[in-house]
Amino acid sequence: MVIENGVDRRELGYYSTPEFIARFMTDSMLAINPNGKYALDPCVGKEEMIKDFYHQNIDIDGIDIYNHGDYYYCNFIQGDFINFYKECKSNLLFDQKINLKYDYVIANPPYNCHELDYIRTNKRNLNLLFGNIGVHNMYSMFISAIIDSAKEGALISIISSDSFLTTRMHNPLRDQILKNCSIHYLILCPTDLFWDQKADVRTCILILQKGTNFQKSVRVLNRPKNRNELQLKLEHRSFISTELDTIINISANDDFEFVVDIPVEVQSLFSSPRIGETFKCITGISTGQDARFISKEKKEGFEIPFYKNPGTRKFYCEQDGFLTNDYLRYDKEIKNFMVRNKSYMLKEGITCSSMGVSFGACYLPAGSTYGVNANIFCNQADIWWLLSYLNSSLVTYIVRGILCRSNMITSGYVSKIPIIELDNVTKNLLEKIAKDAYGKRMSPKENSVTINLIDKIIFEKLGFTEEIEDEIIDFAANLKSRV
Ligand SMILES: C[S@@+](CC[C@H](N)C(=O)[O-])C[C@H]1O[C@@H](n2cnc3c(N)ncnc32)[C@H](O)[C@@H]1O
C-alpha cells in the first residue's frame, strides 16, 4: 500500500473512512446541534470525513502530520496534532481549560503507530502530557487530547480501534470519557469494515458531547455481521436506545468496561466471587528468548514440559515445547529470564489461552512449567469442574464480550471471571464431562457436543431467557465476527 510519493500509508496508520460512516457521523452530530459554525478533523488525511460539513457551510480546520495532497474542503494545517495539543496546554494558566472554538470534532485517529518511532522517540514528553492516560497507542492519545481540548457542548465523533472499550490499560481513558462527556452513540463496527484496505482492525464509532449534563439515553449497536449490514443499520438508524448504566460493566472496584448490548442478567454475575479471589491465578516464565531456552522436541537438557497458549484448544493440549532444565539458574543469572511464582511451578492446575481470538482452558499436568498466559491453581477437587466451567460458552462470552475484546488475555482478565454458584451434584457432572474430554484428547473440531452439554447444565442453573442463551451461544460459536 504505497502512496504516490513513496510513503507507506500503513506506517502513518492510514485507513480511509468509508463515505457512509463519515455521513452517519456528521449527520448525527448535526442532528444534535444544527447550529455549529466550526469543525476540526485533527488527522484529516484526504478529507474523507469532512465533505458533508463543508456542504453545510461549516468552516473546517484540518490538521495532518503529512500533506496527503490537494485540500479542498478544509483549511489545511500541516502539523502534529499531539504537539498542537501540547502547545495549547502549555499556554494555560492554573485551572484554565483549552476550550477550542470547534463545535464539532470528527476523527479517525492513526492506528498502528504503536511500533512507530513516534511514541518511542517522544515517550518522556508524551508521558508528561498524558499522565495516567498512558502512551499505549496513537488513537488513545488522540481521543484523550480531543476530549481535553474541546469546549463545553462540543460534539465529538470518533471511529477508532475498539480496544479502549475494554482493556485494563485504557481504564483511565474510559474514566476521562465518563467524567467529561455525555455519550450519545456507541456502535461496534463489523470486522470486515477495512478489509478492502487490507486492515484487520476491530473498530467502533463513538459520538460524545463535552460535558456530562447533555446525557440522555445512549444509542448502541452490537457488532453487525458485515459492512453491508452496518450500512443498512446506520441508514435506517436501527439502534438500541438504552440508559448509560447499561453500557458500563463494573468488573472491579476501580475498573469498568464499556459494553454493548450485554444483558443485565449477565452483568449481574459480576457480583459473584471471582476466579482471582477464589483460586491462585498467575503467570509464569518469560525467557526473553524462547528459541534459545525452549526446544520443540524433548532432548537432553530440555526436558520440562512448557505450556504457553492453548489457543483454540480446550480441556486437552500438548505442551508447546520443552524448557531448559536449568531455568531456575537462568532466572538468577539472566536479567530478562524471569520465573514468577516459583512455588507454583510443576504443580498441576489449569492453563488458559492468551494470544488469539479464542478463549480456552486445558488441564496442566503436574511437572509442567508455563509462560505468561493465565494459569489457575486450586485444590485437586476443583480442577475438573472448573475446567468445564471455563470452557463454557458463558465464560467465553464474559471474557471476550465483556472483559477484553483485544487479542491478549492476561491473568488479570482471567482473575476477574465470576464463578457462578454451583452445587456439588452439578460440579460432579461438570467434572465427569471435563475428564471425559481430556481422556479422549478432544480436538477443537470435536468438542461442540461437549460444550453444548456444559452450556445446558450452566444455563439450567442461571435461568436466563432463551434469547440470552441463544445470544451467548451465537457469540461463542462465531467469535471471529462477534468479538
Ligand atoms: C486513519 S487515517 C485517517 C484519514 C482520514 N481522516 C479518514 O478518516 O479517512 C489517520 C491520519 O492521521 C495522520 N496522522 C498520523 N499521526 C498524526 C499526528 N501526530 N498528527 C496529525 N495527524 C497524524 C495520518 O497522516 C493519517 O492521514
The ligand as a Gaussian input file, in Angstrom:
#p B3LYP/6-31G(d) Opt

LIG

0 1
 C       -6.631000       6.607000       9.946000
 S       -6.020000       7.930000       8.953000
 C       -7.484000       8.856000       8.741000
 C       -7.552000       9.572000       7.457000
 C       -8.870000      10.255000       7.137000
 N       -9.138000      11.311000       8.084000
 C      -10.001000       9.286000       7.104000
 O      -10.748000       9.246000       8.080000
 O      -10.171000       8.560000       6.154000
 C       -5.057000       8.815000      10.119000
 C       -4.372000      10.076000       9.635000
 O       -3.639000      10.597000      10.732000
 C       -2.471000      11.226000      10.245000
 N       -1.554000      11.350000      11.407000
 C       -0.717000      10.433000      11.929000
 N       -0.089000      10.940000      13.004000
 C       -0.546000      12.205000      13.169000
 C       -0.290000      13.239000      14.104000
 N        0.575000      13.061000      15.097000
 N       -0.945000      14.414000      13.957000
 C       -1.835000      14.610000      12.959000
 N       -2.103000      13.667000      12.039000
 C       -1.485000      12.482000      12.139000
 C       -2.032000      10.328000       9.117000
 O       -1.221000      11.046000       8.193000
 C       -3.379000       9.935000       8.511000
 O       -3.737000      10.830000       7.500000

